[in-house]
Structure formats: C-alpha cells, structure tokens
Amino acid sequence: MILLDGKAVASEIKQLLKKEINGYIKNGLRPPSLAVILVGDDPASNVYVKNKRESSEEVGINSLCLKLPSETTEEELLKLIEKLNNDDDIDGILVQLPLPPHIHTQKVIEAISPTKDVDGFHPLNMGKLATNVKDGVIPCTPLGIWLMLKHYKIPTFKKDVVIVGASNIVGKPMSLLFLKNEEATVTVCHRNTRDLKSHTLAAEILIVAVGKPKLITADMVQEGAVVIDVGINKLENGKLVGDTDFEKLKEKVSAITPVPGGVGPMTVASLLVNTVHLYRLRHGFPAHPLTEI
C-alpha cells in the first residue's frame, strides 16, 4: 500500500516554485503577488488564511492579507475587489469562503477578474476547464489531486473513476479533469445517489469529498483501488478524520491519502501554482507547465 504523502509532494512543488520565482527576480521582474480577503473572524478561515500567507512567503510570493469586519457590506467588498482587479501589481485575488450570510457568494466570485481568479471558481475559468482551453485556472483541490496522482505515477487512462460529492469546488471540476482528452470514465455521486456502494465498488480510483466522517467503509471499496480522501472532519475528541475509514481501508487498497497530510497540503501548493500561472500570463509567458493537464 502506498501512502500518498501530500505534504512531501507539496514541499517538492514549493521548491520548484521558489527556484522559478528567484529566476524572475534575478531578471529584474517583481515577484508574483497574491491578495487574500478575509471577511469576519471565523477561526477555521483564520487558520487557512495564515497557512496560505506563510506558504506564499515561503516560495517568494508577495502576500497581501486584507481582513474585513463581519459587518462589511456586499457593496464594500465588491468595491475592494474592483480596486484589486485594477491593480497591476496584484496577480491573484482570493476571497476566503465561507462569507457572512448577508453577502452573496456567487456575486463575489463573478466580481473577481477571471485573469486574477486564483481559486478558479469564476464561470469563465470553469468554462475553459470544461472546453479544454489551456490558459484558464483549475480549482486548487482538483489540481492538487491530479498533480499527486501524476507524482506517484498512478495510471488514470481508461480507468473507472468514481467521485463522491458534486460540489463546484471539488467534484464537478475534478470530473472535468478526468474527462479531458477522454482520459477516464467518470461517475459522479451525490446526496441523491441510490445504492452508493454499488458505485464505489466499481471504482478503480475513488475520490470522496462530502464532509461526513468515515462515510466510505472497507466493504464499499474494491481490492487494490486508489482512494483520495478530501474530507476533513473534526470529531468530538478533537481528532481530525476524513470521509473514509482509513484504518480499515489501508489494508485493502493499493494507495490512499491520509487525513491530515494528504489533499490539504496539495490544495495550498496548487494555490501557489495558480498564482505563478496568472503571473506568467500577465507577463506574456506561457501557461505554467504544472497547469497543462
């Protein structure tokens, strides 16, 4: 059984990006820059933003963190995004989700310029992913999963892939990555799927992203499958677990991601890749090689 160590793979990607960014600086160019907007004081969001800022600084990306009070109006947030859209020294804009309930998330996503949409959630970037246009932005978690699979040389061609969870953040864009160039056969399951087990048992590659602790048990997975667990769930005892029963599955599968230390670090690494990707496009360079899926 291969433990898919996202932390180790992310570290390698960071070293590559750091070397690349140093090269830009030596040639007289400014470093890439990322603006992160945090509205409110959600503890989990604060931790995520802190991790993103530290990772950005680690590779040489200039990180600008803009913290706004929870009572910030939608109009005020949209005006800030417009200002950042027009700032030539900002390459990527990220608005940390979730937002306070009085702010419409989709309106905010669509307000970010597609050329600065480092999360890859703008409808134009989603459309580019769906239609195989190479200069778009791939959402960070699906990109991270794809880069992990390639790092470990896990075959995806002609494989039966099952994705549990149909969100715009993971499930849908992940399915599009596997469908590019008719790479794999993809089944997407969700809360209304009947007999989930019959689908997961057919998976040679199983990706689970629903946020339910130990939803996927050993009897739901075929022998030798590859399992990617995107879920991060905090139990009452404070322990973090995924959406799969890791301890039971690791005896049966050929490869599996741990939680934590699997998909999470790859998501942050992909955020850095996307920032440098947008920086390259802004300077007239080709799309970043790591985004050329």
Secondary structure, DSSP 8 states (H G I E B T S, - for coil): -EE--HHHHHHHHHHHHHHHHHHHHHTT----EEEEEEES--HHHHHHHHHHHHHHHHHT-EEEEEEE-TT--HHHHHHHHHHHHT-TT--EEEE-SS--TTS-HHHHHHHS-TTTBTT--SHHHHHHHHTT-TTS---HHHHHHHHHHHHTT---TT-EEEEE---TTTHHHHHHHHHGGG--EEEEE-TT-SSHHHHHTT-SEEEE-S--TT-B-GGGS-TT-EEEE---EE-TTS-EE-SB-HHHHTTT-SEE--SSSSHHHHHHHHHHHHHHHHHHHHTT----GGG--
